[in-house]
Amino acid sequence: MSFTCVIVIVIFRRKLYRSFPALTACSIFQLIKTTFLHMELALGIALLIYSYSSYPLKLCSIGFELWVVYEVFKTVFEPYDALRRSWR
């Protein structure tokens, strides 16, 4: 969780949130999700209720991570004209 905090701080200090919106959104979501789930466990919520909140959050997390992978590949392969033509 501390590494994610460092990533979010670096993104906002260098104003990269417009260049990498998926990474920014995913990092912030991970921080919120982790904090929320740890608070649920600390408060002693029943494991059934914890699983009802944990699994949908994990599913959303997978969606954000796939968005980050797409954004990275789009950014890395953007200069290659042959690959750009094959995507269209």
PyMOL commands that set and color helices and strands:
alter all, ss='L'
color gray80, all
select helices_A, chain A and resi 2-13+21-42+47-76+81-87
alter helices_A, ss='H'
color red, helices_A
deselect
rebuild
show_as cartoon
